[in-house]
C-alpha cells in the first residue's frame, strides 16, 4: 500500500516498495542467494510493483522473465 510520509505544499508524498526475498539453501553461495533475491525483486516489479515476492514461490515463467530482466539490467 502507498504510505503517506509527508505533506509538502498541501500535497501528500507517498512511497511504495517492491521487495524480493529468498531463503538460503544449504550449499548456496552468497552470489546464488543474491541472484534469487534479484530475480524475486524483478518478478515483484513485473507483477505490478509495490509487493513482496518470495524467491522460492516464483512460478517458472515469472522466474524466467525476472531473470531476463535482471540480465538485461547489468
DRENKEDO-529082 format. One line per field, with one value per residue (C-alpha): x, y, z; residue in three letters; residue number from 0. Coordinates in steps of 0.001 Angstrom, whole numbers, always signed. Example, Ala and Ser with C-alpha at 12.3 -4.5 7.8 and 13.67 -1.06 7.14 Angstrom:
2
x	c(+12300, +13670)
y	c(-4500, -1060)
z	c(+7800, +7140)
resn	c(Ala, Ser)
resi	c(0, 1)
END
This chain:
74
x	c(+0, +1076, +2125, +1958, +5264, +4916, +2817, +4503, +2546, -708, +206, +887, +4119, +3771, +6186, +5797, +8197, +8806, +10850, +12388, +13176, +14780, +15905, +19396, +19548, +22336, +25259, +24292, +26952, +26167, +26010, +23361, +21243, +21576, +20610, +17387, +16591, +17177, +15000, +12244, +12565, +12199, +9293, +7590, +8075, +6840, +3712, +2692, +5209, +4520, +4615, +6810, +7741, +9251, +12038, +11086, +7448, +8087, +6399, +8724, +7560, +7779, +11240, +12413, +11035, +12638, +15992, +15920, +15036, +17855, +20377, +19402, +19915, +23549)
y	c(+0, +3544, +5184, +8962, +10107, +13881, +16759, +19445, +22415, +20671, +17553, +14182, +12475, +8699, +5817, +2265, -672, -3829, -6499, -9759, -12209, -15634, -18141, -19526, -23163, -25435, -25172, -21737, -19164, -15548, -14918, -17633, -16204, -12668, -13853, -15432, -12244, -10146, -12458, -12196, -8398, -8167, -10613, -8330, -5311, -7229, -8360, -4798, -3355, -2459, -6057, -8696, -11698, -14754, -16176, -19815, -19214, -17711, -19739, -20944, -18419, -15499, -16622, -16728, -13234, -11911, -13480, -11942, -8527, -8828, -9936, -7015, -4573, -5490)
z	c(+0, -565, +2672, +3058, +4544, +4404, +3156, +1073, -181, +660, -1361, +245, -673, -698, -1080, -2287, -2144, -4120, -2362, -3448, -661, -664, +1937, +1899, +852, +2098, -284, -1615, -2212, -1428, -5188, -5635, -2826, -4155, -7651, -6322, -4387, -7501, -9586, -6991, -6959, -10732, -10505, -7968, -10210, -13254, -11418, -10671, -8247, -4633, -3419, -1821, -3969, -2269, -4423, -3956, -4900, -8314, -10990, -13745, -16353, -13943, -12829, -16434, -17155, -13982, -14857, -18346, -16931, -14399, -17033, -19255, -16384, -15678)
resn	c(Unk, Unk, Unk, Unk, Unk, Unk, Unk, Unk, Unk, Unk, Unk, Unk, Unk, Unk, Unk, Unk, Unk, Unk, Unk, Unk, Unk, Unk, Unk, Unk, Unk, Unk, Unk, Unk, Unk, Unk, Unk, Unk, Unk, Unk, Unk, Unk, Unk, Unk, Unk, Unk, Unk, Unk, Unk, Unk, Unk, Unk, Unk, Unk, Unk, Unk, Unk, Unk, Unk, Unk, Unk, Unk, Unk, Unk, Unk, Unk, Unk, Unk, Unk, Unk, Unk, Unk, Unk, Unk, Unk, Unk, Unk, Unk, Unk, Unk)
resi	c(0, 1, 2, 3, 4, 5, 6, 7, 8, 9, 10, 11, 12, 13, 14, 15, 16, 17, 18, 19, 20, 21, 22, 23, 24, 25, 26, 27, 28, 29, 30, 31, 32, 33, 34, 35, 36, 37, 38, 39, 40, 41, 42, 43, 44, 45, 46, 47, 48, 49, 50, 51, 52, 53, 54, 55, 56, 57, 58, 59, 60, 61, 62, 63, 64, 65, 66, 67, 68, 69, 70, 71, 72, 73)
END
